[in-house]
Amino acid sequence: MTAPAARYAAYAGLLVLGALVGAAGALVQAAWFPLGLLLALLATFALFYGGMRATGTQVGLAAAGGGWLLAVILLSFGRPEGDGIFGGGLGELIFLFGGMAAAVICATVSRLPSPAP
């Protein structure tokens, strides 16, 4: 596989992984409220920072963040019958805004210099 193709495959993988972490975080934060919310936010932060460090670019962070945001937004809509993942409580808002804050923090954090060969 060529270098650009591998990079695009990594971005696609981070997009899918972001969607999975967003869906899992939406379920965990509501199930085990105080610790589940902390676990979901830590996983979100780790995904964003790890995506940026693994690819070495901000696009890795954007791919993971895009997948996460897509999953969280789609799960917040609910169904016409009234069923939904998010009930509209404080934990859901903290998860949504905390995840967005984690993306902003990861995007603005200064990069560590690469080690000398």
PyRosetta script that sets phi, psi and omega in degrees:
from pyrosetta import init, pose_from_sequence

init()
pose = pose_from_sequence("MTAPAARYAAYAGLLVLGALVGAAGALVQAAWFPLGLLLALLATFALFYGGMRATGTQVGLAAAGGGWLLAVILLSFGRPEGDGIFGGGLGELIFLFGGMAAAVICATVSRLPSPAP")
pose.set_psi(1, 138.0)
pose.set_omega(1, -179.8)
pose.set_phi(2, -77.0)
pose.set_psi(2, 166.1)
pose.set_omega(2, -176.6)
pose.set_phi(3, -61.7)
pose.set_psi(3, -47.1)
pose.set_omega(3, 178.4)
pose.set_phi(4, -64.1)
pose.set_psi(4, -36.2)
pose.set_omega(4, 179.0)
pose.set_phi(5, -66.5)
pose.set_psi(5, -38.6)
pose.set_omega(5, 177.6)
pose.set_phi(6, -66.5)
pose.set_psi(6, -37.6)
pose.set_omega(6, 178.7)
pose.set_phi(7, -65.3)
pose.set_psi(7, -42.8)
pose.set_omega(7, 179.4)
pose.set_phi(8, -67.5)
pose.set_psi(8, -35.4)
pose.set_omega(8, 176.0)
pose.set_phi(9, -65.2)
pose.set_psi(9, -38.1)
pose.set_omega(9, 177.2)
pose.set_phi(10, -65.2)
pose.set_psi(10, -40.7)
pose.set_omega(10, 178.3)
pose.set_phi(11, -64.9)
pose.set_psi(11, -40.1)
pose.set_omega(11, 177.7)
pose.set_phi(12, -65.9)
pose.set_psi(12, -39.9)
pose.set_omega(12, 177.0)
pose.set_phi(13, -63.7)
pose.set_psi(13, -40.0)
pose.set_omega(13, 177.7)
pose.set_phi(14, -67.8)
pose.set_psi(14, -33.5)
pose.set_omega(14, 176.2)
pose.set_phi(15, -63.4)
pose.set_psi(15, -45.5)
pose.set_omega(15, 178.6)
pose.set_phi(16, -66.8)
pose.set_psi(16, -43.0)
pose.set_omega(16, 179.4)
pose.set_phi(17, -63.5)
pose.set_psi(17, -37.1)
pose.set_omega(17, 175.7)
pose.set_phi(18, -62.3)
pose.set_psi(18, -41.3)
pose.set_omega(18, 177.6)
pose.set_phi(19, -65.1)
pose.set_psi(19, -39.0)
pose.set_omega(19, 179.2)
pose.set_phi(20, -67.3)
pose.set_psi(20, -42.6)
pose.set_omega(20, 178.9)
pose.set_phi(21, -66.9)
pose.set_psi(21, -37.6)
pose.set_omega(21, 177.1)
pose.set_phi(22, -64.4)
pose.set_psi(22, -43.0)
pose.set_omega(22, 178.8)
pose.set_phi(23, -68.3)
pose.set_psi(23, -42.7)
pose.set_omega(23, 178.8)
pose.set_phi(24, -66.1)
pose.set_psi(24, -40.0)
pose.set_omega(24, 178.3)
pose.set_phi(25, -64.9)
pose.set_psi(25, -36.2)
pose.set_omega(25, 177.9)
pose.set_phi(26, -63.9)
pose.set_psi(26, -35.8)
pose.set_omega(26, 179.6)
pose.set_phi(27, -78.7)
pose.set_psi(27, -42.1)
pose.set_omega(27, -175.5)
pose.set_phi(28, -70.5)
pose.set_psi(28, -40.0)
pose.set_omega(28, -176.6)
pose.set_phi(29, -65.4)
pose.set_psi(29, -28.3)
pose.set_omega(29, 178.4)
pose.set_phi(30, -86.5)
pose.set_psi(30, -28.2)
pose.set_omega(30, -176.2)
pose.set_phi(31, -74.6)
pose.set_psi(31, -46.4)
pose.set_omega(31, -178.7)
pose.set_phi(32, -120.0)
pose.set_psi(32, 80.5)
pose.set_omega(32, -162.5)
pose.set_phi(33, -49.4)
pose.set_psi(33, -65.6)
pose.set_omega(33, -172.1)
pose.set_phi(34, -70.5)
pose.set_psi(34, -47.0)
pose.set_omega(34, -177.4)
pose.set_phi(35, -78.9)
pose.set_psi(35, -31.2)
pose.set_omega(35, 177.0)
pose.set_phi(36, -65.2)
pose.set_psi(36, -37.9)
pose.set_omega(36, 177.3)
pose.set_phi(37, -65.3)
pose.set_psi(37, -43.5)
pose.set_omega(37, 177.7)
pose.set_phi(38, -63.3)
pose.set_psi(38, -42.7)
pose.set_omega(38, 178.3)
pose.set_phi(39, -62.7)
pose.set_psi(39, -42.8)
pose.set_omega(39, 179.6)
pose.set_phi(40, -64.6)
pose.set_psi(40, -40.8)
pose.set_omega(40, 179.5)
pose.set_phi(41, -70.3)
pose.set_psi(41, -36.8)
pose.set_omega(41, 177.1)
pose.set_phi(42, -65.9)
pose.set_psi(42, -40.8)
pose.set_omega(42, 177.7)
pose.set_phi(43, -65.3)
pose.set_psi(43, -38.6)
pose.set_omega(43, 178.3)
pose.set_phi(44, -64.3)
pose.set_psi(44, -46.3)
pose.set_omega(44, 179.1)
pose.set_phi(45, -63.1)
pose.set_psi(45, -42.5)
pose.set_omega(45, 179.4)
pose.set_phi(46, -63.2)
pose.set_psi(46, -39.2)
pose.set_omega(46, 177.5)
pose.set_phi(47, -63.4)
pose.set_psi(47, -47.1)
pose.set_omega(47, -177.8)
pose.set_phi(48, -65.0)
pose.set_psi(48, -48.1)
pose.set_omega(48, -178.9)
pose.set_phi(49, -67.9)
pose.set_psi(49, -40.1)
pose.set_omega(49, 178.3)
pose.set_phi(50, -65.9)
pose.set_psi(50, -37.2)
pose.set_omega(50, 176.6)
pose.set_phi(51, -64.8)
pose.set_psi(51, -38.5)
pose.set_omega(51, 178.3)
pose.set_phi(52, -69.3)
pose.set_psi(52, -43.4)
pose.set_omega(52, -178.7)
pose.set_phi(53, -71.7)
pose.set_psi(53, -35.8)
pose.set_omega(53, -178.2)
pose.set_phi(54, -68.2)
pose.set_psi(54, -39.3)
pose.set_omega(54, -179.1)
pose.set_phi(55, -91.4)
pose.set_psi(55, -21.8)
pose.set_omega(55, -178.7)
pose.set_phi(56, 77.7)
pose.set_psi(56, 8.0)
pose.set_omega(56, -179.7)
pose.set_phi(57, -134.1)
pose.set_psi(57, 165.7)
pose.set_omega(57, 176.0)
pose.set_phi(58, -73.7)
pose.set_psi(58, -17.3)
pose.set_omega(58, -179.8)
pose.set_phi(59, -67.5)
pose.set_psi(59, -32.3)
pose.set_omega(59, 175.7)
pose.set_phi(60, -63.0)
pose.set_psi(60, -40.2)
pose.set_omega(60, 175.6)
pose.set_phi(61, -66.2)
pose.set_psi(61, -41.7)
pose.set_omega(61, -179.3)
pose.set_phi(62, -66.8)
pose.set_psi(62, -37.0)
pose.set_omega(62, 178.6)
pose.set_phi(63, -66.2)
pose.set_psi(63, -46.9)
pose.set_omega(63, 178.5)
pose.set_phi(64, -64.4)
pose.set_psi(64, -42.1)
pose.set_omega(64, 178.7)
pose.set_phi(65, -66.0)
pose.set_psi(65, -36.6)
pose.set_omega(65, 178.2)
pose.set_phi(66, -65.7)
pose.set_psi(66, -42.8)
pose.set_omega(66, 176.7)
pose.set_phi(67, -64.1)
pose.set_psi(67, -41.7)
pose.set_omega(67, 179.1)
pose.set_phi(68, -63.0)
pose.set_psi(68, -48.4)
pose.set_omega(68, -177.8)
pose.set_phi(69, -64.9)
pose.set_psi(69, -39.7)
pose.set_omega(69, 178.1)
pose.set_phi(70, -60.8)
pose.set_psi(70, -45.1)
pose.set_omega(70, 179.8)
pose.set_phi(71, -65.5)
pose.set_psi(71, -43.6)
pose.set_omega(71, -178.1)
pose.set_phi(72, -66.2)
pose.set_psi(72, -41.4)
pose.set_omega(72, 179.6)
pose.set_phi(73, -67.2)
pose.set_psi(73, -44.1)
pose.set_omega(73, 179.7)
pose.set_phi(74, -64.8)
pose.set_psi(74, -36.3)
pose.set_omega(74, 178.4)
pose.set_phi(75, -74.2)
pose.set_psi(75, -20.9)
pose.set_omega(75, 179.9)
pose.set_phi(76, -79.8)
pose.set_psi(76, -16.7)
pose.set_omega(76, -179.8)
pose.set_phi(77, -67.3)
pose.set_psi(77, -42.7)
pose.set_omega(77, -176.1)
pose.set_phi(78, 81.5)
pose.set_psi(78, -170.9)
pose.set_omega(78, -179.9)
pose.set_phi(79, -116.2)
pose.set_psi(79, 165.2)
pose.set_omega(79, 179.5)
pose.set_phi(80, -61.5)
pose.set_psi(80, -25.5)
pose.set_omega(80, 179.8)
pose.set_phi(81, -73.9)
pose.set_psi(81, -10.5)
pose.set_omega(81, 179.5)
pose.set_phi(82, 103.5)
pose.set_psi(82, -4.3)
pose.set_omega(82, 178.6)
pose.set_phi(83, -76.7)
pose.set_psi(83, 142.4)
pose.set_omega(83, 177.6)
pose.set_phi(84, -162.2)
pose.set_psi(84, 158.7)
pose.set_omega(84, 178.2)
pose.set_phi(85, -75.0)
pose.set_psi(85, -44.8)
pose.set_omega(85, -178.5)
pose.set_phi(86, -91.7)
pose.set_psi(86, 128.1)
pose.set_omega(86, -179.7)
pose.set_phi(87, -92.2)
pose.set_psi(87, -7.6)
pose.set_omega(87, 178.1)
pose.set_phi(88, 92.2)
pose.set_psi(88, 18.7)
pose.set_omega(88, -180.0)
pose.set_phi(89, -87.8)
pose.set_psi(89, -174.2)
pose.set_omega(89, -178.3)
pose.set_phi(90, -68.0)
pose.set_psi(90, -37.2)
pose.set_omega(90, -179.7)
pose.set_phi(91, -62.0)
pose.set_psi(91, -39.3)
pose.set_omega(91, 179.5)
pose.set_phi(92, -65.8)
pose.set_psi(92, -40.3)
pose.set_omega(92, 178.9)
pose.set_phi(93, -67.8)
pose.set_psi(93, -39.7)
pose.set_omega(93, 178.0)
pose.set_phi(94, -64.6)
pose.set_psi(94, -39.8)
pose.set_omega(94, 178.2)
pose.set_phi(95, -64.1)
pose.set_psi(95, -44.0)
pose.set_omega(95, -179.0)
pose.set_phi(96, -66.0)
pose.set_psi(96, -53.1)
pose.set_omega(96, -177.8)
pose.set_phi(97, -73.1)
pose.set_psi(97, -32.2)
pose.set_omega(97, 176.3)
pose.set_phi(98, -66.6)
pose.set_psi(98, -38.2)
pose.set_omega(98, 176.5)
pose.set_phi(99, -66.0)
pose.set_psi(99, -40.7)
pose.set_omega(99, 177.5)
pose.set_phi(100, -67.3)
pose.set_psi(100, -37.7)
pose.set_omega(100, 177.2)
pose.set_phi(101, -65.5)
pose.set_psi(101, -37.4)
pose.set_omega(101, 177.4)
pose.set_phi(102, -63.0)
pose.set_psi(102, -38.8)
pose.set_omega(102, 177.7)
pose.set_phi(103, -65.2)
pose.set_psi(103, -40.9)
pose.set_omega(103, 179.3)
pose.set_phi(104, -67.8)
pose.set_psi(104, -41.0)
pose.set_omega(104, 178.6)
pose.set_phi(105, -62.0)
pose.set_psi(105, -45.5)
pose.set_omega(105, -179.9)
pose.set_phi(106, -66.1)
pose.set_psi(106, -33.5)
pose.set_omega(106, -179.0)
pose.set_phi(107, -73.6)
pose.set_psi(107, -27.0)
pose.set_omega(107, -176.7)
pose.set_phi(108, -102.5)
pose.set_psi(108, -4.9)
pose.set_omega(108, -179.1)
pose.set_phi(109, -69.1)
pose.set_psi(109, 142.0)
pose.set_omega(109, 179.7)
pose.set_phi(110, -73.0)
pose.set_psi(110, 143.9)
pose.set_omega(110, -179.1)
pose.set_phi(111, -81.2)
pose.set_psi(111, 143.5)
pose.set_omega(111, 175.5)
pose.set_phi(112, -76.0)
pose.set_psi(112, 143.5)
pose.set_omega(112, 178.8)
pose.set_phi(113, -66.1)
pose.set_psi(113, 145.3)
pose.set_omega(113, 179.5)
pose.set_phi(114, -70.7)
pose.set_psi(114, 145.8)
pose.set_omega(114, -177.8)
pose.set_phi(115, -66.3)
pose.set_psi(115, 146.6)
pose.set_omega(115, 179.9)
pose.set_phi(116, -74.3)
pose.set_psi(116, 140.6)
pose.set_omega(116, -177.8)
pose.set_phi(117, -70.1)
pose.dump_pdb("model.pdb")
